[in-house]
Amino acid sequence: MCRDTEQRITNTLGALYVATLFLGIMNSIFVQPVISDERAVFYRERAAGMYAVEPWYLAMVRASASFAARIPAQTLVCSCIHAAEFRCGNICCS
């Protein structure tokens, strides 16, 4: 029984590690090039005197807020699915 619990903890920690590593790699592949391109455009437009820094940062925060607001909902859905899987497994296997 104890070994089964230790194995589950190890599997969970391994899955968390792989998920975090995957998200970091996807960030470096897809997001950082876009941010660097946007930064170059920002510097060029700022040098031309098109707008101030604050509106640009507010627009970036507004664009990112929708993704940040999605995280709690995704967490809730995934945890419900995970809990339902365990409940179904306990009912079917016992």
N, CA, C and O atoms as a CHARMM CRD file, in Angstrom:
* protein
*
  376
    1    1 MET  N      0.82200  -1.18900   0.00000 PROA 1      0.00000
    2    1 MET  CA     0.00000   0.00000   0.00000 PROA 1      0.00000
    3    1 MET  C      0.87000   1.25800   0.00000 PROA 1      0.00000
    4    1 MET  O      0.60300   2.20200  -0.74300 PROA 1      0.00000
    5    2 CYS  N      1.90900   1.26500   0.83400 PROA 2      0.00000
    6    2 CYS  CA     2.79100   2.43100   0.92700 PROA 2      0.00000
    7    2 CYS  C      3.54400   2.64000  -0.38300 PROA 2      0.00000
    8    2 CYS  O      3.71500   3.77000  -0.83900 PROA 2      0.00000
    9    3 ARG  N      3.98700   1.54800  -0.97500 PROA 3      0.00000
   10    3 ARG  CA     4.72800   1.66200  -2.23000 PROA 3      0.00000
   11    3 ARG  C      3.84300   2.22300  -3.34500 PROA 3      0.00000
   12    3 ARG  O      4.30000   3.00400  -4.17900 PROA 3      0.00000
   13    4 ASP  N      2.58200   1.81800  -3.35000 PROA 4      0.00000
   14    4 ASP  CA     1.63700   2.33000  -4.33700 PROA 4      0.00000
   15    4 ASP  C      1.44900   3.83600  -4.15900 PROA 4      0.00000
   16    4 ASP  O      1.37100   4.56700  -5.14600 PROA 4      0.00000
   17    5 THR  N      1.37700   4.30000  -2.93400 PROA 5      0.00000
   18    5 THR  CA     1.23400   5.72800  -2.65800 PROA 5      0.00000
   19    5 THR  C      2.48900   6.48300  -3.08700 PROA 5      0.00000
   20    5 THR  O      2.39500   7.55500  -3.68400 PROA 5      0.00000
   21    6 GLU  N      3.66700   5.92600  -2.78500 PROA 6      0.00000
   22    6 GLU  CA     4.91500   6.56400  -3.20000 PROA 6      0.00000
   23    6 GLU  C      5.01800   6.63100  -4.72200 PROA 6      0.00000
   24    6 GLU  O      5.50400   7.62200  -5.26800 PROA 6      0.00000
   25    7 GLN  N      4.57300   5.60300  -5.39500 PROA 7      0.00000
   26    7 GLN  CA     4.61400   5.58600  -6.85400 PROA 7      0.00000
   27    7 GLN  C      3.67700   6.63200  -7.44200 PROA 7      0.00000
   28    7 GLN  O      4.01000   7.28900  -8.42800 PROA 7      0.00000
   29    8 ARG  N      2.50500   6.78300  -6.83300 PROA 8      0.00000
   30    8 ARG  CA     1.57400   7.81100  -7.30300 PROA 8      0.00000
   31    8 ARG  C      2.15100   9.21100  -7.12400 PROA 8      0.00000
   32    8 ARG  O      2.00300  10.06200  -8.00100 PROA 8      0.00000
   33    9 ILE  N      2.80400   9.45100  -6.00000 PROA 9      0.00000
   34    9 ILE  CA     3.42200  10.76000  -5.75700 PROA 9      0.00000
   35    9 ILE  C      4.53200  11.00800  -6.76700 PROA 9      0.00000
   36    9 ILE  O      4.64200  12.10400  -7.31600 PROA 9      0.00000
   37   10 THR  N      5.35000  10.00200  -7.01100 PROA 10     0.00000
   38   10 THR  CA     6.43600  10.13300  -7.98300 PROA 10     0.00000
   39   10 THR  C      5.87800  10.39600  -9.38400 PROA 10     0.00000
   40   10 THR  O      6.40100  11.23800 -10.11400 PROA 10     0.00000
   41   11 ASN  N      4.83300   9.68500  -9.75200 PROA 11     0.00000
   42   11 ASN  CA     4.20900   9.90200 -11.06400 PROA 11     0.00000
   43   11 ASN  C      3.63400  11.30500 -11.17900 PROA 11     0.00000
   44   11 ASN  O      3.77100  11.95100 -12.21800 PROA 11     0.00000
   45   12 THR  N      2.99200  11.78000 -10.12100 PROA 12     0.00000
   46   12 THR  CA     2.41600  13.13200 -10.14200 PROA 12     0.00000
   47   12 THR  C      3.50000  14.18500 -10.25600 PROA 12     0.00000
   48   12 THR  O      3.37000  15.12300 -11.04200 PROA 12     0.00000
   49   13 LEU  N      4.56300  14.04700  -9.48600 PROA 13     0.00000
   50   13 LEU  CA     5.66200  15.01400  -9.55600 PROA 13     0.00000
   51   13 LEU  C      6.34200  14.97700 -10.91800 PROA 13     0.00000
   52   13 LEU  O      6.72500  16.02000 -11.44800 PROA 13     0.00000
   53   14 GLY  N      6.49300  13.79800 -11.48100 PROA 14     0.00000
   54   14 GLY  CA     7.06800  13.68400 -12.81900 PROA 14     0.00000
   55   14 GLY  C      6.19000  14.34000 -13.87500 PROA 14     0.00000
   56   14 GLY  O      6.69300  15.00000 -14.78400 PROA 14     0.00000
   57   15 ALA  N      4.88100  14.16200 -13.75600 PROA 15     0.00000
   58   15 ALA  CA     3.96000  14.79000 -14.71100 PROA 15     0.00000
   59   15 ALA  C      3.99500  16.30700 -14.57700 PROA 15     0.00000
   60   15 ALA  O      3.95500  17.01300 -15.58500 PROA 15     0.00000
   61   16 LEU  N      4.07000  16.81900 -13.35300 PROA 16     0.00000
   62   16 LEU  CA     4.17700  18.26300 -13.14400 PROA 16     0.00000
   63   16 LEU  C      5.47300  18.80700 -13.72700 PROA 16     0.00000
   64   16 LEU  O      5.48500  19.88000 -14.32900 PROA 16     0.00000
   65   17 TYR  N      6.56200  18.07100 -13.55100 PROA 17     0.00000
   66   17 TYR  CA     7.84700  18.50500 -14.08900 PROA 17     0.00000
   67   17 TYR  C      7.81200  18.56300 -15.61400 PROA 17     0.00000
   68   17 TYR  O      8.27200  19.53400 -16.21400 PROA 17     0.00000
   69   18 VAL  N      7.26800  17.52900 -16.23100 PROA 18     0.00000
   70   18 VAL  CA     7.20700  17.48600 -17.68900 PROA 18     0.00000
   71   18 VAL  C      6.28700  18.58100 -18.22200 PROA 18     0.00000
   72   18 VAL  O      6.59700  19.20600 -19.23600 PROA 18     0.00000
   73   19 ALA  N      5.16600  18.82000 -17.55600 PROA 19     0.00000
   74   19 ALA  CA     4.25100  19.87800 -17.99200 PROA 19     0.00000
   75   19 ALA  C      4.91000  21.24500 -17.89300 PROA 19     0.00000
   76   19 ALA  O      4.77200  22.06700 -18.79900 PROA 19     0.00000
   77   20 THR  N      5.62700  21.49600 -16.80100 PROA 20     0.00000
   78   20 THR  CA     6.32000  22.77200 -16.63400 PROA 20     0.00000
   79   20 THR  C      7.42300  22.92700 -17.67200 PROA 20     0.00000
   80   20 THR  O      7.58600  24.00400 -18.24600 PROA 20     0.00000
   81   21 LEU  N      8.16700  21.88000 -17.91200 PROA 21     0.00000
   82   21 LEU  CA     9.22300  21.91600 -18.91900 PROA 21     0.00000
   83   21 LEU  C      8.63600  22.16500 -20.31100 PROA 21     0.00000
   84   21 LEU  O      9.18300  22.94300 -21.09400 PROA 21     0.00000
   85   22 PHE  N      7.53500  21.50700 -20.60600 PROA 22     0.00000
   86   22 PHE  CA     6.87700  21.68700 -21.90400 PROA 22     0.00000
   87   22 PHE  C      6.41700  23.13400 -22.09000 PROA 22     0.00000
   88   22 PHE  O      6.62000  23.72100 -23.15200 PROA 22     0.00000
   89   23 LEU  N      5.79800  23.70400 -21.05500 PROA 23     0.00000
   90   23 LEU  CA     5.33700  25.09300 -21.16000 PROA 23     0.00000
   91   23 LEU  C      6.50900  26.05600 -21.33000 PROA 23     0.00000
   92   23 LEU  O      6.40400  27.02600 -22.08200 PROA 23     0.00000
   93   24 GLY  N      7.61200  25.80500 -20.65000 PROA 24     0.00000
   94   24 GLY  CA     8.78800  26.65100 -20.80600 PROA 24     0.00000
   95   24 GLY  C      9.36800  26.57900 -22.20900 PROA 24     0.00000
   96   24 GLY  O      9.76300  27.59500 -22.78000 PROA 24     0.00000
   97   25 ILE  N      9.41600  25.38200 -22.75800 PROA 25     0.00000
   98   25 ILE  CA     9.93600  25.21600 -24.11700 PROA 25     0.00000
   99   25 ILE  C      9.00400  25.88300 -25.12700 PROA 25     0.00000
  100   25 ILE  O      9.46600  26.54000 -26.06000 PROA 25     0.00000
  101   26 MET  N      7.69600  25.71700 -24.94400 PROA 26     0.00000
  102   26 MET  CA     6.74800  26.35400 -25.86100 PROA 26     0.00000
  103   26 MET  C      6.84700  27.87900 -25.76300 PROA 26     0.00000
  104   26 MET  O      6.70700  28.57600 -26.76900 PROA 26     0.00000
  105   27 ASN  N      7.08500  28.39300 -24.56700 PROA 27     0.00000
  106   27 ASN  CA     7.26700  29.83800 -24.40200 PROA 27     0.00000
  107   27 ASN  C      8.48700  30.31400 -25.17000 PROA 27     0.00000
  108   27 ASN  O      8.42700  31.32600 -25.86800 PROA 27     0.00000
  109   28 SER  N      9.58100  29.60000 -25.04800 PROA 28     0.00000
  110   28 SER  CA    10.79800  30.04600 -25.71900 PROA 28     0.00000
  111   28 SER  C     10.70200  29.90600 -27.23500 PROA 28     0.00000
  112   28 SER  O     11.34400  30.66000 -27.96600 PROA 28     0.00000
  113   29 ILE  N      9.91300  28.95500 -27.71200 PROA 29     0.00000
  114   29 ILE  CA     9.79400  28.75800 -29.15600 PROA 29     0.00000
  115   29 ILE  C      8.81600  29.74100 -29.78900 PROA 29     0.00000
  116   29 ILE  O      9.10900  30.31700 -30.83600 PROA 29     0.00000
  117   30 PHE  N      7.65800  29.93600 -29.16200 PROA 30     0.00000
  118   30 PHE  CA     6.58700  30.69500 -29.81200 PROA 30     0.00000
  119   30 PHE  C      6.40800  32.11400 -29.29900 PROA 30     0.00000
  120   30 PHE  O      6.15100  33.01600 -30.09600 PROA 30     0.00000
  121   31 VAL  N      6.53400  32.34000 -28.01000 PROA 31     0.00000
  122   31 VAL  CA     6.18500  33.64700 -27.44600 PROA 31     0.00000
  123   31 VAL  C      7.33900  34.63500 -27.53800 PROA 31     0.00000
  124   31 VAL  O      7.12500  35.78000 -27.93600 PROA 31     0.00000
  125   32 GLN  N      8.53300  34.23700 -27.18900 PROA 32     0.00000
  126   32 GLN  CA     9.64900  35.17600 -27.14600 PROA 32     0.00000
  127   32 GLN  C      9.96500  35.82200 -28.49800 PROA 32     0.00000
  128   32 GLN  O     10.26500  37.01600 -28.52000 PROA 32     0.00000
  129   33 PRO  N      9.91700  35.10800 -29.62000 PROA 33     0.00000
  130   33 PRO  CA    10.13800  35.80200 -30.90300 PROA 33     0.00000
  131   33 PRO  C      9.08200  36.87400 -31.18800 PROA 33     0.00000
  132   33 PRO  O      9.40100  37.92300 -31.74700 PROA 33     0.00000
  133   34 VAL  N      7.85000  36.62000 -30.81300 PROA 34     0.00000
  134   34 VAL  CA     6.78400  37.60400 -31.02900 PROA 34     0.00000
  135   34 VAL  C      7.04000  38.83700 -30.17000 PROA 34     0.00000
  136   34 VAL  O      6.90200  39.96700 -30.63700 PROA 34     0.00000
  137   35 ILE  N      7.41700  38.61200 -28.90300 PROA 35     0.00000
  138   35 ILE  CA     7.68000  39.73300 -28.00500 PROA 35     0.00000
  139   35 ILE  C      8.85800  40.55400 -28.51800 PROA 35     0.00000
  140   35 ILE  O      8.81500  41.78300 -28.45600 PROA 35     0.00000
  141   36 SER  N      9.89900  39.91300 -29.01800 PROA 36     0.00000
  142   36 SER  CA    11.04200  40.66900 -29.52300 PROA 36     0.00000
  143   36 SER  C     10.65800  41.47900 -30.75900 PROA 36     0.00000
  144   36 SER  O     11.13200  42.60300 -30.93100 PROA 36     0.00000
  145   37 ASP  N      9.80700  40.92300 -31.61900 PROA 37     0.00000
  146   37 ASP  CA     9.33600  41.68700 -32.78200 PROA 37     0.00000
  147   37 ASP  C      8.49100  42.87900 -32.35100 PROA 37     0.00000
  148   37 ASP  O      8.63700  43.97800 -32.88600 PROA 37     0.00000
  149   38 GLU  N      7.60700  42.65800 -31.38300 PROA 38     0.00000
  150   38 GLU  CA     6.78400  43.75700 -30.88500 PROA 38     0.00000
  151   38 GLU  C      7.64100  44.84000 -30.23700 PROA 38     0.00000
  152   38 GLU  O      7.35800  46.03200 -30.36400 PROA 38     0.00000
  153   39 ARG  N      8.67500  44.41600 -29.55300 PROA 39     0.00000
  154   39 ARG  CA     9.55900  45.38900 -28.90700 PROA 39     0.00000
  155   39 ARG  C     10.28000  46.24000 -29.95100 PROA 39     0.00000
  156   39 ARG  O     10.44900  47.44500 -29.76100 PROA 39     0.00000
  157   40 ALA  N     10.70400  45.62100 -31.04500 PROA 40     0.00000
  158   40 ALA  CA    11.37200  46.38400 -32.09700 PROA 40     0.00000
  159   40 ALA  C     10.42400  47.41400 -32.71200 PROA 40     0.00000
  160   40 ALA  O     10.82300  48.54600 -32.98500 PROA 40     0.00000
  161   41 VAL  N      9.17900  47.01900 -32.92700 PROA 41     0.00000
  162   41 VAL  CA     8.18500  47.95700 -33.45600 PROA 41     0.00000
  163   41 VAL  C      7.94100  49.07000 -32.45100 PROA 41     0.00000
  164   41 VAL  O      7.82800  50.23800 -32.82300 PROA 41     0.00000
  165   42 PHE  N      7.85900  48.70400 -31.17800 PROA 42     0.00000
  166   42 PHE  CA     7.64200  49.71400 -30.13900 PROA 42     0.00000
  167   42 PHE  C      8.77500  50.73800 -30.12600 PROA 42     0.00000
  168   42 PHE  O      8.51900  51.94000 -30.06400 PROA 42     0.00000
  169   43 TYR  N     10.01300  50.27900 -30.18400 PROA 43     0.00000
  170   43 TYR  CA    11.14800  51.21200 -30.17700 PROA 43     0.00000
  171   43 TYR  C     11.10900  52.14000 -31.38800 PROA 43     0.00000
  172   43 TYR  O     11.37000  53.33800 -31.27100 PROA 43     0.00000
  173   44 ARG  N     10.78600  51.58300 -32.54000 PROA 44     0.00000
  174   44 ARG  CA    10.72100  52.39400 -33.75600 PROA 44     0.00000
  175   44 ARG  C      9.60800  53.44000 -33.65900 PROA 44     0.00000
  176   44 ARG  O      9.81700  54.60200 -34.00800 PROA 44     0.00000
  177   45 GLU  N      8.44000  53.03700 -33.19300 PROA 45     0.00000
  178   45 GLU  CA     7.32600  53.97000 -33.07900 PROA 45     0.00000
  179   45 GLU  C      7.54900  54.97200 -31.95000 PROA 45     0.00000
  180   45 GLU  O      7.12700  56.12400 -32.05000 PROA 45     0.00000
  181   46 ARG  N      8.20000  54.54500 -30.89400 PROA 46     0.00000
  182   46 ARG  CA     8.50500  55.46100 -29.79300 PROA 46     0.00000
  183   46 ARG  C      9.50200  56.51600 -30.25600 PROA 46     0.00000
  184   46 ARG  O      9.36800  57.68700 -29.90000 PROA 46     0.00000
  185   47 ALA  N     10.49300  56.12200 -31.04200 PROA 47     0.00000
  186   47 ALA  CA    11.47500  57.07800 -31.55700 PROA 47     0.00000
  187   47 ALA  C     10.81900  58.07600 -32.50400 PROA 47     0.00000
  188   47 ALA  O     11.25100  59.22400 -32.60500 PROA 47     0.00000
  189   48 ALA  N      9.77500  57.63000 -33.19700 PROA 48     0.00000
  190   48 ALA  CA     9.06500  58.52700 -34.11000 PROA 48     0.00000
  191   48 ALA  C      8.09200  59.43800 -33.36700 PROA 48     0.00000
  192   48 ALA  O      7.49500  60.33000 -33.96900 PROA 48     0.00000
  193   49 GLY  N      7.92800  59.21600 -32.05100 PROA 49     0.00000
  194   49 GLY  CA     7.04500  60.06200 -31.24600 PROA 49     0.00000
  195   49 GLY  C      5.57400  59.75700 -31.45600 PROA 49     0.00000
  196   49 GLY  O      4.73300  60.64500 -31.31800 PROA 49     0.00000
  197   50 MET  N      5.25100  58.51400 -31.78700 PROA 50     0.00000
  198   50 MET  CA     3.85200  58.17400 -32.07700 PROA 50     0.00000
  199   50 MET  C      3.00000  58.10500 -30.81100 PROA 50     0.00000
  200   50 MET  O      1.84000  58.51700 -30.82500 PROA 50     0.00000
  201   51 TYR  N      3.56300  57.58800 -29.71700 PROA 51     0.00000
  202   51 TYR  CA     2.78400  57.50400 -28.48400 PROA 51     0.00000
  203   51 TYR  C      3.71900  57.33300 -27.29600 PROA 51     0.00000
  204   51 TYR  O      4.91900  57.11000 -27.45400 PROA 51     0.00000
  205   52 ALA  N      3.14700  57.44100 -26.11500 PROA 52     0.00000
  206   52 ALA  CA     3.91900  57.31400 -24.88200 PROA 52     0.00000
  207   52 ALA  C      4.03000  55.83700 -24.48800 PROA 52     0.00000
  208   52 ALA  O      3.42000  54.95800 -25.09800 PROA 52     0.00000
  209   53 VAL  N      4.81400  55.60600 -23.46900 PROA 53     0.00000
  210   53 VAL  CA     5.07100  54.24300 -23.01300 PROA 53     0.00000
  211   53 VAL  C      3.85000  53.65000 -22.31200 PROA 53     0.00000
  212   53 VAL  O      3.53900  52.47600 -22.51400 PROA 53     0.00000
  213   54 GLU  N      3.15900  54.43500 -21.49900 PROA 54     0.00000
  214   54 GLU  CA     2.06700  53.91100 -20.67200 PROA 54     0.00000
  215   54 GLU  C      0.93400  53.28100 -21.48200 PROA 54     0.00000
  216   54 GLU  O      0.49900  52.18000 -21.14500 PROA 54     0.00000
  217   55 PRO  N      0.43800  53.93600 -22.53900 PROA 55     0.00000
  218   55 PRO  CA    -0.63300  53.27900 -23.30900 PROA 55     0.00000
  219   55 PRO  C     -0.19700  51.95600 -23.93800 PROA 55     0.00000
  220   55 PRO  O     -0.99400  51.02400 -24.04200 PROA 55     0.00000
  221   56 TRP  N      1.04300  51.87600 -24.35000 PROA 56     0.00000
  222   56 TRP  CA     1.52300  50.63300 -24.95400 PROA 56     0.00000
  223   56 TRP  C      1.53400  49.51200 -23.91500 PROA 56     0.00000
  224   56 TRP  O      1.08400  48.40000 -24.19300 PROA 56     0.00000
  225   57 TYR  N      2.05100  49.80800 -22.71400 PROA 57     0.00000
  226   57 TYR  CA     2.07600  48.79300 -21.66500 PROA 57     0.00000
  227   57 TYR  C      0.67300  48.41900 -21.22200 PROA 57     0.00000
  228   57 TYR  O      0.40800  47.24700 -20.95200 PROA 57     0.00000
  229   58 LEU  N     -0.22900  49.38500 -21.14100 PROA 58     0.00000
  230   58 LEU  CA    -1.60800  49.06700 -20.77600 PROA 58     0.00000
  231   58 LEU  C     -2.25500  48.15700 -21.82100 PROA 58     0.00000
  232   58 LEU  O     -3.00200  47.24300 -21.47000 PROA 58     0.00000
  233   59 ALA  N     -1.97500  48.40000 -23.08600 PROA 59     0.00000
  234   59 ALA  CA    -2.50300  47.52900 -24.14000 PROA 59     0.00000
  235   59 ALA  C     -1.92100  46.12000 -24.03100 PROA 59     0.00000
  236   59 ALA  O     -2.63300  45.13700 -24.23800 PROA 59     0.00000
  237   60 MET  N     -0.64700  46.01900 -23.71200 PROA 60     0.00000
  238   60 MET  CA    -0.02900  44.69300 -23.55300 PROA 60     0.00000
  239   60 MET  C     -0.62300  43.95100 -22.36200 PROA 60     0.00000
  240   60 MET  O     -0.88100  42.75000 -22.44000 PROA 60     0.00000
  241   61 VAL  N     -0.83900  44.66700 -21.26000 PROA 61     0.00000
  242   61 VAL  CA    -1.44100  44.04200 -20.07900 PROA 61     0.00000
  243   61 VAL  C     -2.86500  43.60700 -20.38100 PROA 61     0.00000
  244   61 VAL  O     -3.28600  42.52500 -19.97200 PROA 61     0.00000
  245   62 ARG  N     -3.59900  44.43100 -21.08300 PROA 62     0.00000
  246   62 ARG  CA    -4.98800  44.10300 -21.44900 PROA 62     0.00000
  247   62 ARG  C     -5.02100  42.86600 -22.34000 PROA 62     0.00000
  248   62 ARG  O     -5.89200  42.01100 -22.17900 PROA 62     0.00000
  249   63 ALA  N     -4.09600  42.76400 -23.26500 PROA 63     0.00000
  250   63 ALA  CA    -4.05700  41.60200 -24.15600 PROA 63     0.00000
  251   63 ALA  C     -3.67500  40.33400 -23.39400 PROA 63     0.00000
  252   63 ALA  O     -4.17000  39.25000 -23.70400 PROA 63     0.00000
  253   64 SER  N     -2.80400  40.46600 -22.40400 PROA 64     0.00000
  254   64 SER  CA    -2.36300  39.30000 -21.63300 PROA 64     0.00000
  255   64 SER  C     -3.35500  38.91200 -20.55000 PROA 64     0.00000
  256   64 SER  O     -3.34400  37.77200 -20.08800 PROA 64     0.00000
  257   65 ALA  N     -4.20600  39.83200 -20.13900 PROA 65     0.00000
  258   65 ALA  CA    -5.13800  39.56600 -19.03700 PROA 65     0.00000
  259   65 ALA  C     -6.12900  38.46700 -19.39000 PROA 65     0.00000
  260   65 ALA  O     -6.53700  37.70000 -18.51800 PROA 65     0.00000
  261   66 SER  N     -6.51800  38.38300 -20.64600 PROA 66     0.00000
  262   66 SER  CA    -7.46500  37.33900 -21.02400 PROA 66     0.00000
  263   66 SER  C     -6.85800  35.95200 -20.83500 PROA 66     0.00000
  264   66 SER  O     -7.55700  35.01500 -20.45000 PROA 66     0.00000
  265   67 PHE  N     -5.57800  35.82000 -21.10000 PROA 67     0.00000
  266   67 PHE  CA    -4.91600  34.53500 -20.88900 PROA 67     0.00000
  267   67 PHE  C     -4.75300  34.23400 -19.40100 PROA 67     0.00000
  268   67 PHE  O     -4.91000  33.09100 -18.97300 PROA 67     0.00000
  269   68 ALA  N     -4.43700  35.26200 -18.61600 PROA 68     0.00000
  270   68 ALA  CA    -4.28400  35.06800 -17.18000 PROA 68     0.00000
  271   68 ALA  C     -5.61600  34.75000 -16.51800 PROA 68     0.00000
  272   68 ALA  O     -5.65400  33.99500 -15.54600 PROA 68     0.00000
  273   69 ALA  N     -6.70200  35.30600 -17.02200 PROA 69     0.00000
  274   69 ALA  CA    -8.01600  35.03700 -16.45800 PROA 69     0.00000
  275   69 ALA  C     -8.48500  33.62300 -16.77400 PROA 69     0.00000
  276   69 ALA  O     -9.34900  33.08400 -16.08300 PROA 69     0.00000
  277   70 ARG  N     -7.92600  33.02900 -17.80400 PROA 70     0.00000
  278   70 ARG  CA    -8.31900  31.68600 -18.20400 PROA 70     0.00000
  279   70 ARG  C     -7.70700  30.60700 -17.30300 PROA 70     0.00000
  280   70 ARG  O     -8.22200  29.49000 -17.25000 PROA 70     0.00000
  281   71 ILE  N     -6.63900  30.92000 -16.61000 PROA 71     0.00000
  282   71 ILE  CA    -5.92400  29.91700 -15.81700 PROA 71     0.00000
  283   71 ILE  C     -6.78500  29.31500 -14.71300 PROA 71     0.00000
  284   71 ILE  O     -6.81900  28.09000 -14.60600 PROA 71     0.00000
  285   72 PRO  N     -7.49500  30.10400 -13.86900 PROA 72     0.00000
  286   72 PRO  CA    -8.32600  29.46700 -12.82900 PROA 72     0.00000
  287   72 PRO  C     -9.42000  28.56500 -13.40300 PROA 72     0.00000
  288   72 PRO  O     -9.70800  27.50400 -12.84900 PROA 72     0.00000
  289   73 ALA  N    -10.02300  28.98400 -14.50600 PROA 73     0.00000
  290   73 ALA  CA   -11.07200  28.15500 -15.10700 PROA 73     0.00000
  291   73 ALA  C    -10.49200  26.83900 -15.62000 PROA 73     0.00000
  292   73 ALA  O    -11.09400  25.78000 -15.44300 PROA 73     0.00000
  293   74 GLN  N     -9.32800  26.90800 -16.25300 PROA 74     0.00000
  294   74 GLN  CA    -8.69300  25.68200 -16.73900 PROA 74     0.00000
  295   74 GLN  C     -8.31300  24.77200 -15.58300 PROA 74     0.00000
  296   74 GLN  O     -8.48000  23.55500 -15.66600 PROA 74     0.00000
  297   75 THR  N     -7.80800  25.35100 -14.51800 PROA 75     0.00000
  298   75 THR  CA    -7.43000  24.55900 -13.34800 PROA 75     0.00000
  299   75 THR  C     -8.63900  23.86400 -12.75700 PROA 75     0.00000
  300   75 THR  O     -8.56600  22.68800 -12.40100 PROA 75     0.00000
  301   76 LEU  N     -9.75300  24.57700 -12.64800 PROA 76     0.00000
  302   76 LEU  CA   -10.96900  23.99100 -12.10400 PROA 76     0.00000
  303   76 LEU  C    -11.47000  22.83500 -12.96900 PROA 76     0.00000
  304   76 LEU  O    -11.82700  21.77900 -12.44600 PROA 76     0.00000
  305   77 VAL  N    -11.49700  23.02500 -14.27000 PROA 77     0.00000
  306   77 VAL  CA   -11.97400  21.97900 -15.17100 PROA 77     0.00000
  307   77 VAL  C    -11.06600  20.75400 -15.10100 PROA 77     0.00000
  308   77 VAL  O    -11.54600  19.62400 -15.01800 PROA 77     0.00000
  309   78 CYS  N     -9.75200  20.98300 -15.13400 PROA 78     0.00000
  310   78 CYS  CA    -8.81700  19.84500 -15.09400 PROA 78     0.00000
  311   78 CYS  C     -8.90100  19.10200 -13.76800 PROA 78     0.00000
  312   78 CYS  O     -8.83500  17.87300 -13.74800 PROA 78     0.00000
  313   79 SER  N     -9.04600  19.82700 -12.65800 PROA 79     0.00000
  314   79 SER  CA    -9.13600  19.14400 -11.36500 PROA 79     0.00000
  315   79 SER  C    -10.44000  18.36500 -11.25800 PROA 79     0.00000
  316   79 SER  O    -10.46200  17.28600 -10.66700 PROA 79     0.00000
  317   80 CYS  N    -11.52900  18.89100 -11.82100 PROA 80     0.00000
  318   80 CYS  CA   -12.79600  18.13900 -11.81000 PROA 80     0.00000
  319   80 CYS  C    -12.68700  16.87000 -12.64600 PROA 80     0.00000
  320   80 CYS  O    -13.17700  15.81300 -12.24700 PROA 80     0.00000
  321   81 ILE  N    -12.05000  16.97300 -13.79600 PROA 81     0.00000
  322   81 ILE  CA   -11.86900  15.79000 -14.63900 PROA 81     0.00000
  323   81 ILE  C    -10.99700  14.76400 -13.92600 PROA 81     0.00000
  324   81 ILE  O    -11.27700  13.56600 -13.96500 PROA 81     0.00000
  325   82 HSD  N     -9.94200  15.23800 -13.27700 PROA 82     0.00000
  326   82 HSD  CA    -9.03600  14.34300 -12.56100 PROA 82     0.00000
  327   82 HSD  C     -9.75900  13.67000 -11.40000 PROA 82     0.00000
  328   82 HSD  O     -9.59100  12.47000 -11.18100 PROA 82     0.00000
  329   83 ALA  N    -10.56300  14.42700 -10.65300 PROA 83     0.00000
  330   83 ALA  CA   -11.30700  13.85400  -9.52500 PROA 83     0.00000
  331   83 ALA  C    -12.35200  12.86200 -10.01900 PROA 83     0.00000
  332   83 ALA  O    -12.55500  11.82100  -9.39400 PROA 83     0.00000
  333   84 ALA  N    -13.01700  13.16600 -11.12800 PROA 84     0.00000
  334   84 ALA  CA   -14.02100  12.25400 -11.66900 PROA 84     0.00000
  335   84 ALA  C    -13.37300  10.95300 -12.12700 PROA 84     0.00000
  336   84 ALA  O    -13.96000   9.87900 -11.99200 PROA 84     0.00000
  337   85 GLU  N    -12.17000  11.05200 -12.66400 PROA 85     0.00000
  338   85 GLU  CA   -11.46900   9.85000 -13.10500 PROA 85     0.00000
  339   85 GLU  C    -11.16200   8.94600 -11.92000 PROA 85     0.00000
  340   85 GLU  O    -11.32000   7.72900 -12.01100 PROA 85     0.00000
  341   86 PHE  N    -10.72400   9.53100 -10.80900 PROA 86     0.00000
  342   86 PHE  CA   -10.43300   8.73100  -9.62700 PROA 86     0.00000
  343   86 PHE  C    -11.70700   8.12100  -9.05300 PROA 86     0.00000
  344   86 PHE  O    -11.70300   6.96200  -8.63900 PROA 86     0.00000
  345   87 ARG  N    -12.80000   8.88800  -9.02300 PROA 87     0.00000
  346   87 ARG  CA   -14.04700   8.35900  -8.50300 PROA 87     0.00000
  347   87 ARG  C    -14.54700   7.20500  -9.36400 PROA 87     0.00000
  348   87 ARG  O    -14.98000   6.17700  -8.84200 PROA 87     0.00000
  349   88 CYS  N    -14.48700   7.37200 -10.66300 PROA 88     0.00000
  350   88 CYS  CA   -14.94400   6.32600 -11.57900 PROA 88     0.00000
  351   88 CYS  C    -14.05400   5.09300 -11.43200 PROA 88     0.00000
  352   88 CYS  O    -14.54400   3.96400 -11.44200 PROA 88     0.00000
  353   89 GLY  N    -12.75200   5.31300 -11.29500 PROA 89     0.00000
  354   89 GLY  CA   -11.84400   4.18700 -11.12600 PROA 89     0.00000
  355   89 GLY  C    -12.08300   3.44100  -9.83100 PROA 89     0.00000
  356   89 GLY  O    -11.99300   2.21400  -9.79000 PROA 89     0.00000
  357   90 ASN  N    -12.38900   4.18000  -8.76800 PROA 90     0.00000
  358   90 ASN  CA   -12.66000   3.52400  -7.49400 PROA 90     0.00000
  359   90 ASN  C    -13.96000   2.72900  -7.54400 PROA 90     0.00000
  360   90 ASN  O    -14.05900   1.66200  -6.93900 PROA 90     0.00000
  361   91 ILE  N    -14.95100   3.24200  -8.25800 PROA 91     0.00000
  362   91 ILE  CA   -16.22400   2.54000  -8.33900 PROA 91     0.00000
  363   91 ILE  C    -16.10000   1.29800  -9.20100 PROA 91     0.00000
  364   91 ILE  O    -16.60600   0.23400  -8.84500 PROA 91     0.00000
  365   92 CYS  N    -15.41900   1.43500 -10.34900 PROA 92     0.00000
  366   92 CYS  CA   -15.32100   0.32200 -11.29600 PROA 92     0.00000
  367   92 CYS  C    -14.39300  -0.77800 -10.81200 PROA 92     0.00000
  368   92 CYS  O    -14.64500  -1.95600 -11.06600 PROA 92     0.00000
  369   93 CYS  N    -13.32400  -0.40900 -10.11900 PROA 93     0.00000
  370   93 CYS  CA   -12.31500  -1.39300  -9.75200 PROA 93     0.00000
  371   93 CYS  C    -12.54900  -2.05500  -8.40300 PROA 93     0.00000
  372   93 CYS  O    -11.93400  -3.08200  -8.11600 PROA 93     0.00000
  373   94 SER  N    -13.41400  -1.50300  -7.57300 PROA 94     0.00000
  374   94 SER  CA   -13.58600  -2.10100  -6.25100 PROA 94     0.00000
  375   94 SER  C    -14.72600  -3.06300  -6.21600 PROA 94     0.00000
  376   94 SER  O    -15.00300  -3.65300  -5.17100 PROA 94     0.00000
